[in-house]
């Protein structure tokens, strides 16, 4: 089977995760990288031994030797680049979120249909090893019908700054950056039920807290503490047509004692904690059981999950398997995120079923 020739667009911090995974896949060949910052593009190419270097993504897309692209740019460019890549005959792995608006998402979906090419949305948590294990329990009916989920990703000092903190480029703050991961994961595990309503809140109280000293945190490649137009934190209650519900809260900055990650789903026959580590609860013979699956990494393994995500994409490009993260799921997630922001802005519940 021929190798899949890969071009990467956007050499910011997340691109390393893509590039490392491609470099480790014997069925992939990195042939080009592109970035608006010429020096960063050259440095990335040298680091990974990539022959092609571009400053304009359109030139990269015009290269007939490229089969597929990873899009790792600002959120506000995802739709435009995805559409042009699909029209150029490339398969696409687009980092989450798919884009900023529902209109953009629908245009990307149409481009997928017209092109006949693959578009995989970068929902990396779906590919985690602990999720693969849990999904087997769910699919076998061991947890029964899942009717409730809750997800919380709390950073007390975790605003990356740079484009992440610029609402025009990012589309929002922690909700669209990290909230998208856990909302999608719970929705996926619950069987992707149809959303009927969303009620949400966003808060801008603390800013990026760049005055804090003696405590390190992740910073974007273009970190600039003077820019911050996104929310500090967000929470939401999402209701589904089948009666199930999801509660979520996420933050970049919050007066919390520590960073935390807590994700859980609950069904009629059992429940499961996903973060901080996979654990399953059930009952048998009138007795409650706590089950601890024996996994090398029971929680979310960032590096391994990206490897699994990239491996899945390469197989798709070779015509093997079914897309775990299709464009339709990306569209639905943008509907949900936009509804949370709209609910917060208007101070009311948003009925998605009445808008369809």
Secondary structure, 3 states (H helix, E strand, C coil): CCCEEEEEECCCCCHHHHHHHHHHCCCEEEEEEECCCHHHHHHHHHHHCCCEEECCHHHHHCCCCCCEEEECCCHHHHHHHHHHHHHCCCEEEEECCCCCCHHHHHHHHHHHHHHCCCEEEECHHHHCHHHHHHHHHHHCCCCCCEEEEEEEEECCECCCCHHHHCHHHHCCCHHHHHHHHHHHHHHHHCCCCCEEEEEEEEECCCCCCCCCCCCCCCCCCCCCCCCCCCCCEEEEEEEECCCCEEEEEEECECCCCCCEEEEEEEECCEEEEEECCCEEEEEECCEEEEECCCCCCCCCCHHHHHHHHHHHHHHHHCCCCCCCCCHHHHHHHHHHHHHHHHHHHHCCCEECCCCC
